[in-house]
Amino acid sequence: MSGPFKVFVVDDDPIILDIMCSILEADCTVSTFASAEDCQATLAWDKPDMFLLDVGLPGMDGYAFCRQLKDDGAFSRIPVTFVSSHDTIDARVLGYDAGGEDFIVKPFEPAEVLRKLRVAQQIVKNQRSLEEQVEAAEYLSSLVMASADETGILVQFMSKLIAWENTEEIATGLLELLQRYRLDGVVQTRMAQGVHTLSAAGANLPLEVSVIDHVRSQGRIFEFRKRSVHNFERITLMVNNLPLEDPEYCGRLRDHLSVAAQGVDSRLKAIETDEANRRSQAGILLALESVSDTIMSLHEAHQRDSAESSALMMQLQETLVNSFFRLGLTEGQETFLQNMVGDFTKRMAEVVERGAEAQATMQSLNDRLGQLRNQ
């Protein structure tokens, strides 16, 4: 409870006012008034923690004054204790109907007044505790709602990031994320095909490129004045207008932007890997086509060689037979030469046959290469 407990005592009897002061002033601050109207004038600039109201006041009585207080939002929660010389059920019901919290009957004992004071102090303490809890709950609720909204923006960005296929889409999407957080900034992506710097003002502006090139080596997260820089291998995100006047919001933004930048870096790495795989696949396909062409050339050459070999063997055999008659060989010599030529022809046929098997193997290999190219 901040400051001393403050009590306004309203009674037209100066003796009662003096008595109340002597009882209460050791425990709280006391202000006294002879009428409700006098008290009203003070309420324009001062506010108590408790009212002690005499019922039979001149002018506006205590019940009417209490109803007026309870109808005013500025004073409705301040506890009111009536002081009356009439200890009847009707008097108490009237006090209850008017909105009062307690009742003291004249003549009273100091101990009774102090007990009522303790009750009022506890009421005020409980009210203030409840108000603080409500304020804390409302504040926490606002933080949760704000955080949920901010997190939702990040989640939407990350879900879109998966589908983006190039640096232009990613950089543009990251700038849109900044705009949704009411921020302004610059994005630089670095890939094998080049470096791209983008802001709302345009692409690859010399001054922005110069600043990014300077801060990209300052650490993972680097801040200067209202700027915040998030550096990763393939991405640098620089925010130009951090809301430093709101440290909690600023802290949440740092976390969200760091997550977004790291996600972008991972996506760029995936794109780079996919492109490398595509280039490797294209190289493999080109190599397969080259091997296939070579196999086909060998196949065609082998077919030509086989045909020529068969023709030469037939020609050799025919030439040798025809020569037998001109050479005047004996029958035994002719038989020997015929057997020798036949054996040689047979071995040549076997070689040609093995070549055919090799041809079949090469054809099977070529067919398999064709299947690989079409996968």
C-alpha positions as CSV (number, residue, x, y, z in Angstrom):
1,M,0.0,0.0,0.0
2,S,1.6,3.2,-1.1
3,G,1.5,6.2,1.3
4,P,-0.3,6.4,4.7
5,F,-3.9,5.2,4.9
6,K,-6.2,8.3,4.5
7,V,-9.6,8.7,6.2
8,F,-12.2,11.4,5.5
9,V,-14.5,11.9,8.6
10,V,-17.8,13.7,7.9
11,D,-19.9,14.7,11.0
12,D,-21.6,18.0,12.1
13,D,-20.6,17.4,15.7
14,P,-17.1,19.0,16.3
15,I,-16.6,16.8,19.4
16,I,-17.1,13.6,17.4
17,L,-14.6,15.0,14.8
18,D,-12.1,15.6,17.6
19,I,-12.6,12.2,19.1
20,M,-12.2,10.5,15.7
21,C,-9.0,12.4,15.1
22,S,-7.6,11.3,18.5
23,I,-8.5,7.7,17.8
24,L,-7.2,7.4,14.2
25,E,-4.4,9.8,13.7
26,A,-1.8,7.4,15.2
27,D,-2.6,4.9,12.4
28,C,-3.5,7.0,9.5
29,T,-4.0,10.5,8.0
30,V,-7.4,12.1,9.0
31,S,-9.3,14.9,7.3
32,T,-12.6,16.2,8.9
33,F,-15.6,17.8,7.4
34,A,-18.8,19.3,8.9
35,S,-21.0,18.5,5.9
36,A,-21.2,16.4,2.8
37,E,-20.9,19.5,0.7
38,D,-17.6,20.5,2.4
39,C,-16.3,17.0,1.7
40,Q,-17.4,17.1,-2.0
41,A,-15.4,20.3,-2.5
42,T,-12.2,18.5,-1.3
43,L,-12.9,15.4,-3.5
44,A,-12.3,17.5,-6.5
45,W,-8.5,17.3,-5.8
46,D,-8.1,14.7,-3.0
47,K,-9.2,11.2,-2.5
48,P,-9.3,9.1,0.7
49,D,-9.0,5.4,1.3
50,M,-12.0,5.3,3.7
51,F,-15.1,7.4,4.5
52,L,-16.6,7.7,8.0
53,L,-20.0,9.2,7.4
54,D,-22.5,10.5,10.0
55,V,-26.0,9.6,9.0
56,G,-27.8,12.7,10.2
57,L,-25.8,15.4,8.4
58,P,-27.1,18.9,7.6
59,G,-28.0,19.3,4.0
60,M,-27.2,16.1,2.2
61,D,-27.5,13.3,4.7
62,G,-25.0,10.4,4.9
63,Y,-27.1,7.9,3.0
64,A,-27.5,10.3,0.0
65,F,-23.8,11.2,0.1
66,C,-22.9,7.5,0.1
67,R,-25.2,6.8,-2.9
68,Q,-23.6,9.6,-4.8
69,L,-20.1,8.2,-4.0
70,K,-21.0,4.7,-5.1
71,D,-22.4,6.0,-8.4
72,D,-19.1,7.7,-9.2
73,G,-16.6,5.3,-10.7
74,A,-13.7,7.3,-9.1
75,F,-15.0,6.7,-5.6
76,S,-17.2,3.6,-5.9
77,R,-14.7,1.2,-4.5
78,I,-13.7,3.3,-1.4
79,P,-15.2,1.6,1.7
80,V,-17.9,3.7,3.6
81,T,-18.6,3.1,7.3
82,F,-21.7,4.9,8.7
83,V,-21.8,6.4,12.2
84,S,-25.3,6.7,13.6
85,S,-27.0,7.1,17.0
86,H,-29.8,4.8,15.8
87,D,-29.0,1.1,16.3
88,T,-32.0,-0.3,14.4
89,I,-32.4,-2.8,11.7
90,D,-34.0,-0.1,9.5
91,A,-31.0,2.2,9.9
92,R,-28.7,-0.7,9.0
93,V,-30.7,-1.7,5.9
94,L,-30.7,1.9,4.7
95,G,-26.9,2.0,5.1
96,Y,-26.7,-1.3,3.2
97,D,-29.0,-0.1,0.4
98,A,-26.9,3.1,0.1
99,G,-23.8,1.0,-0.6
100,G,-22.0,1.2,2.8
101,E,-19.6,-1.5,4.0
102,D,-19.9,-1.1,7.8
103,F,-21.8,0.6,10.6
104,I,-20.8,2.1,14.0
105,V,-23.3,3.1,16.7
106,K,-22.9,6.1,18.9
107,P,-21.6,6.2,21.5
108,F,-18.7,4.1,20.4
109,E,-15.5,2.8,22.0
110,P,-12.1,3.6,20.4
111,A,-11.4,-0.1,20.1
112,E,-14.5,-0.5,17.9
113,V,-13.4,2.4,15.6
114,L,-10.0,0.9,15.3
115,R,-11.5,-2.5,14.4
116,K,-13.6,-0.9,11.7
117,L,-10.4,0.9,10.5
118,R,-8.6,-2.5,10.2
119,V,-11.6,-4.0,8.3
120,A,-11.5,-1.0,5.9
121,Q,-7.7,-1.3,5.5
122,Q,-8.1,-5.0,4.7
123,I,-10.8,-4.3,2.1
124,V,-8.6,-1.7,0.4
125,K,-5.6,-4.0,0.5
126,N,-7.6,-6.8,-1.0
127,Q,-9.0,-4.5,-3.7
128,R,-5.6,-3.2,-4.6
129,S,-4.2,-6.7,-4.7
130,L,-7.0,-7.8,-7.0
131,E,-6.5,-4.7,-9.2
132,E,-2.8,-5.5,-9.5
133,Q,-3.6,-9.1,-10.4
134,V,-6.1,-7.9,-13.0
135,E,-3.7,-5.4,-14.4
136,A,-1.0,-8.1,-14.5
137,A,-3.3,-10.6,-16.1
138,E,-4.4,-8.0,-18.7
139,Y,-0.8,-7.1,-19.4
140,L,0.2,-10.7,-19.7
141,S,-2.8,-11.3,-21.9
142,S,-1.8,-8.4,-24.1
143,L,1.7,-9.8,-24.3
144,V,0.5,-13.2,-25.1
145,M,-1.8,-11.9,-27.8
146,A,0.9,-9.7,-29.3
147,S,3.4,-12.5,-29.1
148,A,0.9,-14.9,-30.7
149,D,0.3,-12.5,-33.5
150,E,4.0,-11.9,-34.0
151,T,4.7,-15.7,-33.9
152,G,1.8,-16.2,-36.4
153,I,3.5,-13.8,-38.8
154,L,6.8,-15.7,-38.5
155,V,5.0,-19.1,-39.0
156,Q,3.3,-17.8,-42.2
157,F,6.7,-16.6,-43.5
158,M,8.4,-20.0,-42.8
159,S,5.5,-21.9,-44.5
160,K,5.9,-19.8,-47.6
161,L,9.7,-20.0,-47.5
162,I,9.7,-23.7,-48.2
163,A,8.1,-23.1,-51.7
164,W,10.3,-20.3,-52.8
165,E,12.8,-21.4,-55.5
166,N,15.1,-18.4,-56.0
167,T,16.9,-15.6,-54.2
168,E,14.6,-12.9,-55.6
169,E,11.5,-14.5,-54.1
170,I,13.2,-15.1,-50.8
171,A,14.6,-11.6,-50.4
172,T,11.2,-10.0,-51.3
173,G,9.5,-12.3,-48.8
174,L,11.9,-11.3,-46.1
175,L,11.3,-7.6,-46.7
176,E,7.5,-8.2,-46.5
177,L,8.1,-9.9,-43.2
178,L,9.9,-6.8,-42.0
179,Q,7.0,-4.6,-43.2
180,R,4.5,-6.8,-41.2
181,Y,6.6,-6.1,-38.1
182,R,6.6,-2.4,-39.0
183,L,10.3,-2.5,-39.7
184,D,12.5,-1.2,-42.5
185,G,15.6,-3.0,-43.7
186,V,18.0,-4.5,-46.3
187,V,18.5,-8.1,-47.3
188,Q,21.6,-9.5,-49.0
189,T,21.7,-13.1,-50.3
190,R,25.0,-14.7,-51.3
191,M,24.9,-17.7,-53.7
192,A,27.3,-19.4,-56.1
193,Q,25.7,-17.5,-59.0
194,G,26.2,-14.1,-57.3
195,V,25.4,-11.6,-54.5
196,H,22.0,-9.8,-54.5
197,T,21.2,-6.9,-52.2
198,L,17.5,-5.7,-51.9
199,S,15.6,-3.1,-50.0
200,A,12.3,-1.2,-50.4
201,A,14.4,1.5,-52.2
202,G,15.7,-0.9,-54.9
203,A,18.2,-3.5,-55.7
204,N,22.0,-3.4,-55.3
205,L,22.1,0.3,-54.2
206,P,25.8,1.2,-53.8
207,L,25.5,2.7,-50.3
208,E,23.4,-0.2,-49.0
209,V,25.8,-2.7,-50.5
210,S,28.7,-0.9,-48.9
211,V,27.1,-0.9,-45.5
212,I,26.1,-4.6,-45.7
213,D,29.6,-5.6,-46.8
214,H,31.0,-3.8,-43.8
215,V,28.6,-5.3,-41.2
216,R,28.4,-8.9,-42.5
217,S,31.7,-9.7,-40.8
218,Q,30.7,-8.2,-37.4
219,G,29.4,-11.4,-35.9
220,R,26.2,-13.4,-36.0
221,I,24.1,-10.7,-34.4
222,F,25.4,-7.1,-34.4
223,E,23.7,-3.9,-33.3
224,F,24.5,-0.3,-33.6
225,R,22.1,2.6,-32.8
226,K,18.7,1.5,-34.0
227,R,20.1,-1.1,-36.4
228,S,20.2,-4.8,-35.9
229,V,22.2,-7.1,-38.2
230,H,21.7,-10.9,-38.5
231,N,24.5,-12.6,-40.3
232,F,24.6,-16.1,-41.7
233,E,26.7,-17.8,-44.4
234,R,24.3,-17.0,-47.3
235,I,22.2,-14.2,-45.9
236,T,22.6,-10.9,-44.1
237,L,19.5,-9.1,-42.7
238,M,19.9,-5.5,-41.5
239,V,17.0,-3.8,-39.7
240,N,17.2,0.0,-39.7
241,N,14.5,1.0,-37.1
242,L,14.5,-1.2,-34.1
243,P,11.8,0.0,-31.6
244,L,14.3,0.5,-28.7
245,E,11.6,2.4,-26.8
246,D,9.8,-0.9,-26.2
247,P,12.5,-3.3,-24.9
248,E,10.2,-6.3,-24.6
249,Y,8.8,-6.0,-28.1
250,C,12.3,-5.3,-29.4
251,G,13.6,-8.4,-27.8
252,R,10.9,-10.6,-29.3
253,L,11.6,-9.1,-32.7
254,R,15.3,-10.0,-32.4
255,D,14.3,-13.6,-31.7
256,H,11.8,-13.8,-34.6
257,L,14.2,-12.2,-37.1
258,S,17.0,-14.4,-36.1
259,V,14.8,-17.5,-36.7
260,A,13.7,-16.1,-40.0
261,A,17.2,-15.3,-41.2
262,Q,18.4,-18.8,-40.1
263,G,15.5,-20.3,-42.0
264,V,16.4,-18.3,-45.1
265,D,20.0,-19.4,-44.9
266,S,18.9,-23.1,-44.7
267,R,16.6,-22.6,-47.7
268,L,19.3,-21.0,-49.7
269,K,21.7,-23.9,-48.9
270,A,19.0,-26.3,-50.0
271,I,18.5,-24.4,-53.3
272,E,22.2,-24.4,-53.9
273,T,22.5,-28.1,-53.2
274,D,19.6,-28.8,-55.6
275,E,21.2,-26.8,-58.3
276,A,24.5,-28.6,-57.8
277,N,22.7,-31.9,-57.9
278,R,21.0,-30.9,-61.1
279,R,24.3,-29.8,-62.7
280,S,25.8,-33.2,-61.6
281,Q,22.9,-35.1,-63.0
282,A,23.2,-33.2,-66.3
283,G,26.9,-34.1,-66.4
284,I,26.1,-37.7,-65.8
285,L,23.4,-37.8,-68.5
286,L,25.9,-36.2,-70.9
287,A,28.5,-38.8,-70.0
288,L,25.9,-41.6,-70.5
289,E,25.0,-40.3,-73.9
290,S,28.7,-40.2,-74.8
291,V,29.2,-43.8,-73.6
292,S,26.1,-44.9,-75.5
293,D,27.3,-43.2,-78.7
294,T,30.7,-45.0,-78.3
295,I,29.1,-48.3,-77.8
296,M,27.0,-47.9,-80.9
297,S,30.1,-46.9,-82.9
298,L,31.9,-50.0,-81.6
299,H,28.9,-52.2,-82.4
300,E,28.7,-50.9,-85.9
301,A,32.5,-51.2,-86.4
302,H,32.3,-54.8,-85.1
303,Q,29.5,-55.7,-87.5
304,R,31.5,-54.3,-90.4
305,D,34.7,-56.2,-89.2
306,S,32.7,-59.4,-88.8
307,A,31.3,-59.2,-92.2
308,E,34.7,-58.4,-93.7
309,S,36.3,-61.3,-91.8
310,S,33.7,-63.8,-93.0
311,A,34.2,-62.6,-96.5
312,L,38.0,-62.8,-96.3
313,M,37.9,-66.4,-94.8
314,M,35.6,-67.5,-97.6
315,Q,37.8,-65.9,-100.2
316,L,40.9,-67.5,-98.6
317,Q,39.4,-70.9,-98.6
318,E,38.3,-70.6,-102.2
319,T,41.7,-69.3,-103.3
320,L,43.6,-72.1,-101.6
321,V,41.4,-74.8,-103.1
322,N,41.9,-73.3,-106.6
323,S,45.6,-73.1,-106.0
324,F,45.9,-76.8,-105.2
325,F,45.4,-77.7,-108.9
326,R,48.1,-75.3,-110.1
327,L,50.7,-76.3,-107.5
328,G,50.7,-80.0,-108.5
329,L,50.5,-81.1,-104.9
330,T,50.2,-84.7,-103.9
331,E,46.9,-86.0,-102.5
332,G,48.4,-86.1,-99.0
333,Q,49.7,-82.5,-99.3
334,E,46.3,-81.3,-100.4
335,T,44.7,-83.1,-97.6
336,F,47.1,-81.5,-95.1
337,L,46.6,-78.0,-96.4
338,Q,42.8,-78.4,-96.5
339,N,42.8,-79.6,-92.9
340,M,45.0,-76.6,-91.9
341,V,42.8,-74.1,-93.7
342,G,39.7,-75.7,-92.2
343,D,41.1,-75.6,-88.8
344,F,42.1,-71.9,-89.2
345,T,38.7,-71.1,-90.6
346,K,37.1,-72.8,-87.6
347,R,39.2,-70.8,-85.2
348,M,38.3,-67.6,-87.0
349,A,34.6,-68.5,-86.8
350,E,35.0,-69.0,-83.1
351,V,36.6,-65.5,-82.8
352,V,33.7,-64.0,-84.7
353,E,31.2,-65.9,-82.5
354,R,32.9,-64.4,-79.4
355,G,32.7,-61.0,-81.0
356,A,28.9,-61.6,-81.4
357,E,28.6,-62.3,-77.7
358,A,30.5,-59.1,-77.0
359,Q,28.1,-57.3,-79.3
360,A,25.2,-58.7,-77.4
361,T,26.7,-57.6,-74.1
362,M,27.4,-54.1,-75.5
363,Q,23.8,-53.9,-76.8
364,S,22.5,-54.9,-73.3
365,L,24.7,-52.2,-71.8
366,N,23.5,-49.6,-74.2
367,D,19.8,-50.5,-73.5
368,R,20.5,-50.1,-69.7
369,L,22.2,-46.7,-70.3
370,G,19.0,-45.7,-72.2
371,Q,16.9,-46.6,-69.2
372,L,19.1,-44.5,-66.9
373,R,18.8,-41.5,-69.2
374,N,15.0,-41.7,-69.1
375,Q,14.7,-42.0,-65.3
